[in-house]
Amino acid sequence: MSAGGPERPPSPAPPAEPRPPTTSRLASWWVLAVGLAVGLGFAATTHPLRATFAFSASCLAAAVLRAVQPTARAGGLVVRGRAFDVLTLVALGVVVLVVGRSMNLHPHV
């Protein structure tokens, strides 16, 4: 015993925050990463319309992969629940496509 009174046992750790299951690999995330890299390449070489299509296509392809693959194989595409992930990727792909098509991105010669 210490002079200040009896010693208390250590307090238990707070409960862990619920998270989606972790995966050991990025797996299908590379489809999104490669598509975005291709889009950046098009944007850097003054092809903004092609960049728009590459960005939106990679987001939509990632949404399809997230929808059909089990969580263990989806890898880095797993962020929240399946429905939220798919809806977010579809919304991002559609918004990028609509905004890119609505701008005048054709070269003026």
PyMOL commands that set and color helices and strands:
alter all, ss='L'
color gray80, all
select helices_A, chain A and resi 29-44+48-68+71-77+82-102
alter helices_A, ss='H'
color red, helices_A
deselect
rebuild
show_as cartoon
